[in-house]
Structure formats: C-alpha cells, structure tokens
Amino acid sequence: MKRILVVDDEIGALTLIGIMLERGGFEVLKANSADHALSVLELETPDLIILDVMMPGMDGIELCRLLRERPETAGLPILILSARGDAKSVMSGMDAGASDYLPKPILHHDLVSKVRRMLNLDPVAE
C-alpha cells in the first residue's frame, strides 16, 4: 500500500484529504505544520507528499524547496493543494520543485486520480 504524507494546518482539511486518500486505497500520514512534517519524515518515507501552501511558520512553498534539497526527499513526488489557484501561486509552487499543483476545493475523484497518476498506478487515460 502506497503511503502519502499530507501537510495542512487546517485540521478539517487534513481529515477530509486523509479520508479521500484512505478511501482511494492509500495509507495516510498526517502533519499539521512544516515542522511536524519534517519530524514525520525523520521516521517515515512516504511515496508522495501533499502540501498546503498557506501555513503559519514555514509555508508549503518553503517546505517544498527544503524537501527538494534533502537527499531522502529530493526525488519524491510533491503535490501542492492550495486555495491559491492564480498563475503566480502555481508558478511559485512549481518553481519550488512541486511535481504538480491543484487548487482547493478538491473533489475526491480528482485527488485520487491525480495521486494515482503521480505514483504511476494508473495508465494515462486521454
């Protein structure tokens, strides 16, 4: 079973995203801050990381940049989920090293499909 680390300071969003992913067949690790995520990553190596952008302290963009600098997380797929869906925000996420960027709110099917594609679990259906 593939493991996904979800990082979001909003407990409701963390819970909802976790439920969506668990229903999609994934094991979910949760962190409510960048510091908490870094602590989790000391003990666990997920297959994919989902980051919120707007968090107190270190935001998701800074965390993404930091994760890309660390050898153990440099190659992991990182998906940014954010309420900020404007072009500038998307570009800053991608420039920080995100593999992909999705705007919130997110539908269950869209999230699970995106994650499955990022983990090469689904053939690309076009």
Phi, psi and omega in degrees: 000130180286141181251136182235131174265122178253127181240113180204134181281345179271115184301321179299315179293318179301316180294312182297313180297319178301315179297315179303314183290319178298318177295333178278359176097018181252153170271136186243129170254141184235145175218139183258011176198167177296317180298318178297319179299317180295324176295316178300319183290343174291332185254334188231151172236101179286169177272341182202150179237134175247126183241139166275152179274307188276100177223149177293156183074230178285124180276176184296330179292313179297319180296318178301314180301315180297317180297326179289336180277340183272128183304322184286343179240358185302325184261001181286143173294134177235124178250125175264128174247122182213149173291340178274105182250010181288160186301320182296317180294318179298315180297319180294324176295316181291322178296330179285349177113007178297145177282328179199169186216126177234138177281148171270155355288153184244140177274147181310308184299317182296317181295309182297319179298315180299313181297316179299319179294318181296332179265008180057038179265342180240138170293147180291120180254107179235000000 
